[in-house]
């Protein structure tokens, strides 16, 4: 049936390293957006349809907190990743930035969880802080774990694209 030495998989095109990195980057971006999508059913379970505006407000506050929790370290990581020549230096830099970011996000999340009720009740009188805003705060904390790995992956992918285009 098949000639000897012939493999039907030889005709399947190989995926380049750049394409693989791009797909990994795309999957990470989709995973980040999935945090918001998965928090919606949890929120809508507690909310009647008349109060879906609460969900919109929580998502807005979460987006603002995501900017605050990130501290611009995503761009910092992308900027200084290739200034380090040795791989061990790169790992140390990214590990330090990641640890700082996660500890900052944890501290901010704990602070907002304990003291945020006072702040949010003055800003949003009609919306209960617990559980709605708490879910948003801890969603931001969970998303902070991906900031630095995302930056490393993105900088490697951009480097691959630039190398492939030369």
SVG drawing of the C-alpha trace seen along z (x, -y; Angstrom):
<svg xmlns="http://www.w3.org/2000/svg" viewBox="-35 -59 61 61">
<polyline fill="none" stroke="black" stroke-width="0.4" points="0.0,0.0 2.8,-2.5 6.2,-2.5 8.9,-1.5 10.6,-4.4 7.6,-6.7 5.8,-8.4 2.5,-10.2 3.4,-12.7 6.3,-13.9 3.8,-16.0 2.5,-17.7 4.0,-21.2 6.2,-21.8 5.1,-24.7 7.9,-27.1 9.3,-28.2 8.0,-31.7 4.5,-30.4 4.6,-28.2 5.6,-31.2 2.9,-33.3 0.3,-30.7 1.5,-30.4 1.3,-34.2 -2.2,-34.2 -3.2,-31.4 -2.0,-33.4 -3.9,-36.5 -7.1,-34.4 -6.5,-32.9 -6.2,-36.4 -9.5,-37.4 -11.0,-34.1 -10.7,-35.3 -13.3,-38.0 -15.5,-35.6 -15.4,-33.0 -16.2,-35.6 -19.4,-36.6 -21.4,-33.4 -20.4,-33.7 -21.6,-37.2 -24.8,-36.6 -25.7,-33.8 -26.0,-36.4 -27.6,-39.2 -31.1,-39.4 -31.2,-40.7 -32.3,-44.1 -28.9,-44.6 -26.6,-43.6 -25.3,-47.2 -23.4,-46.0 -21.6,-43.5 -20.6,-46.2 -19.4,-48.5 -17.3,-45.6 -15.7,-44.9 -14.8,-48.6 -13.3,-48.7 -11.4,-45.5 -10.0,-46.9 -8.8,-50.0 -7.3,-47.9 -5.5,-45.7 -3.7,-48.8 -2.8,-49.8 -1.7,-46.3 0.5,-45.9 2.7,-49.0 3.9,-49.2 6.2,-46.2 5.1,-44.5 6.8,-47.2 9.8,-47.2 10.3,-43.5 10.0,-43.7 12.5,-46.7 15.2,-45.2 14.9,-41.5 17.5,-41.6 19.8,-44.0 20.9,-41.1 23.4,-39.0 23.4,-35.7 20.3,-33.6 20.8,-33.4 20.8,-37.2 17.5,-37.3 15.9,-34.7 17.0,-36.5 15.7,-39.8 12.4,-38.4 12.0,-36.3 12.7,-39.4 10.2,-41.5 7.6,-38.8 8.0,-38.2 7.7,-42.0 4.6,-42.2 2.9,-39.3 3.8,-40.5 2.5,-44.0 -0.7,-42.6 -1.2,-40.4 -0.6,-43.3 -3.0,-45.6 -5.6,-42.9 -5.5,-42.2 -5.6,-46.0 -8.6,-46.5 -10.3,-43.4 -10.1,-44.6 -10.4,-48.4 -12.0,-48.6 -15.5,-48.4 -15.1,-51.9 -13.8,-53.3 -16.2,-51.6 -19.3,-52.4 -18.6,-56.1 -18.2,-55.9 -20.9,-53.4 -23.7,-53.5 -26.1,-51.2 -23.6,-48.3 -22.6,-45.8 -18.8,-45.5 -19.0,-41.9 -19.1,-39.7 -19.1,-41.8 -16.1,-44.0 -14.2,-41.3 -14.5,-39.0 -13.1,-41.8 -10.2,-42.5 -9.1,-38.8 -9.6,-38.4 -7.0,-41.2 -4.7,-39.4 -5.0,-36.1 -4.2,-38.0 -1.0,-39.5 0.6,-36.0 0.7,-36.2 2.1,-39.7 5.8,-38.9 5.6,-35.5 3.4,-37.2 6.1,-40.0 8.9,-37.4 6.9,-35.4 5.9,-38.6 9.5,-39.9 10.8,-36.5 8.0,-36.4 8.8,-39.9 12.5,-39.0 11.6,-35.9 9.5,-38.0 12.3,-40.6 14.9,-37.8 12.6,-36.1 12.0,-39.3 15.7,-40.0"/>
</svg>
